[in-house]
Each structure stands twice: as C-alpha cells, then as structure tokens.
C-alpha cells in the first residue's frame, strides 16, 4: 500500500512541475509586457518617383547637314584624234593611271603627209596671188585705156575687167582657206591634253594606225573633283545655295529667326548667294582619315519624286594639290562623308531625343520638385539630339527619365538634388 502511494506522488509531481513552469513563464511575460513603452508614430509623405534631369542652357548652334557620296571628276572625255595616221611618238605617262599637265603633248601622228599637203596649199596660194596681181594690173590698164579713148562715157564692169578681178580675189581666198585647213590638219597630228588629269584607259602605242573619229583613250580632270550628296528636301533650308541664275540679291532682311552667321562679311539672311555653303569632305586613304575643303556649287536638275531627296554637288578644288605637303589626293571613286556648314540658330536648347515626349513636349522640374509638362518648338531633329525653343526658368531642368502615368504638377525626386543655376 505504501508502495502505491509513492508511485502516485511521483506521477503527480511530473504533471504539476510543467504546469508550474508554464505559469512562471506566463507571469514573467506579463511583467515584461507591462514594462514596454508603446512605439512612437511617425507620419511620412509621398515624395514621388526618382528621376534624372539635365540642364538645358540657351545656346547658339551652327547646324551641320551631313551626307555621303562618291568622288567623281568634274570633267571626263573620250580622246578622239581628228586626223588619221600612224603614231610615231607617245608620252611615257600616256597609259592607264598616268597623269599629265594641262597642254602636255600626249602623242604625235606621222606628220609627213600633212606637211606635203601644206606645201601644196602654199603653192596654190602663190598661184592665186599671182592671178590676182595679174587681174589687178589688167583692170588698171583697161580703166586707163577707156579713160583715154572714151572719157565722156561711163565704162561697164566687164570693160574694166571687174568680174575677172573678183574671180581672182575669190580664188586667192579659197587657196588661203585650203592652206589654213592643211596647217590645221598638220597641227592636229599633235594631240595635247585639254586639262590636267589622269588616264583612265588608253589604247595607243607607237606604230599603231589611228582613224579620225576613233575613241582611243578616256581622260578625266584632276583640277576639280565633285561629290554628289543626296540630302532630304527639308535640309535645303539650312545652308546657303549658289544662285542658279545671275539674279541680284534682295536687300530686305529675313523675317525668320535663322541667320547665316558663317558667311563672309557678317550676318546674311539669304538662302541663295553667289557662292554656296562651305563643306568638309572626309574619307579614308591608306588606312587613315583625312579631310578636304569643298563648297556646294549646284544641285542636280530635279528633285527625286519618290525619295524626296535632292542631289547636291559639292566641289573640291585641286584634289591632288596637297600631295607635295603630305596631303593625300581625293581620288576618283572614293566613298566620303560630307558635312555642310549650315546656318546658325540662336536661343535654342540642345536636348537628347529621349527628353522629347509625344506631341513635342518635355517634362521639367524646378527646385520644388514639381513636374511640369511644357510644349516645345522643335527647330531641327538630329540623329541623337534635337534643337528646340523652350521657355524655362534658370533653375529648371529637363527630365530624361522614362515614367508612366505622368501628370502636370506631380511630385518627383531628383537623382542629383542640387539644382543650382544653369551654366
């Protein structure tokens, strides 16, 4: 019986001890909870999304119209001899790729046949001159005889031998013309270069017989080079074009805000002038980039009705002229970039394209962090930038970040909190 009481006591202790521990723990939790202070409530306001903004100061920008084209000669001809004969001499450089100066002797045709023709023509001139002198003397004798015998009557032309005199004069003129023709044909046995240039193709050698009117070579000029640059029709208003005709320039100033400040002699407001806009031609030669100075000289005959592109002709004078100073030549067939100096625009702001929103608007932010939606007048859109007129205060910046759900007057945060003034 005593053994059963001990077992019951041990079982009761196992049950009471956990309950006692739980009660002590709960009491300690209640004591700590009663000693805790409630957290302070802090009110926060919404400050808007984080944005990146840039300063857009007023600037004076010169517009540059860019394009590309291939270099071509300003003059190219097929060389055609005007007389027939055998080639007896040719210049050593008269071959494909050779160069020559203006007036240089390229080749010579055997002149002996033509020299003989000149001698024969000279004989004919001498004979005709003799016949003319004889006719003049006979006419003088006839006039004297008539005066002596019949002074009271007027002689006829036939009596005075005037028809014979006129026939002799005509014969002399014909003989002199044949002599001039023979000399001209003799001169044409020597073929000279009409300009400074290069030989593209040549099919001439000593001993070869040439026929008059047969194209035997192709030459092109190196005095000037041309680049045909297609540009959009809208770009024509940004630079000075040469006058297509001899028209007096107007004196009234342009009412617009765009002026040509790069022209010689100060500001000009004309779209046309006696000289076109300057241009910089750049291309690769021998693995390096080089530049040459040029000028817009004309536009080609018509506007492309499909692409609306105008083909400008940019001229470079003396494309081979700087070789002595180490400047490479602007060779025919080279693909080049052309930058045409356009007009200067004052009072515009240069913005990245990402800053321009739909409907030609921009988002601006001031010192107070309030977003404003401003309309802009786009002057010119470039590849990565736009030139635009925008009414901004000195402390405002233009937002370039992309946001959704933008409203006028919303609050934003600047990534760079220091707005400052515009430079």
PyMOL commands that set and color helices and strands:
alter all, ss='L'
color gray80, all
select helices_A, chain A and resi 2-35+112-149+162-187+233-238+323-325+353-355
alter helices_A, ss='H'
color red, helices_A
select strands_A, chain A and resi 49-51+53-54+59-73+76-80+85-90+99-100+105-109+190-192+197-202+209-210+215-221+224-232+241-242+258-259+272-273+278-285+288-299+309-317+335-352+361-365+371-375+377-381+385-389+397-399+412-414
alter strands_A, ss='S'
color yellow, strands_A
deselect
rebuild
show_as cartoon
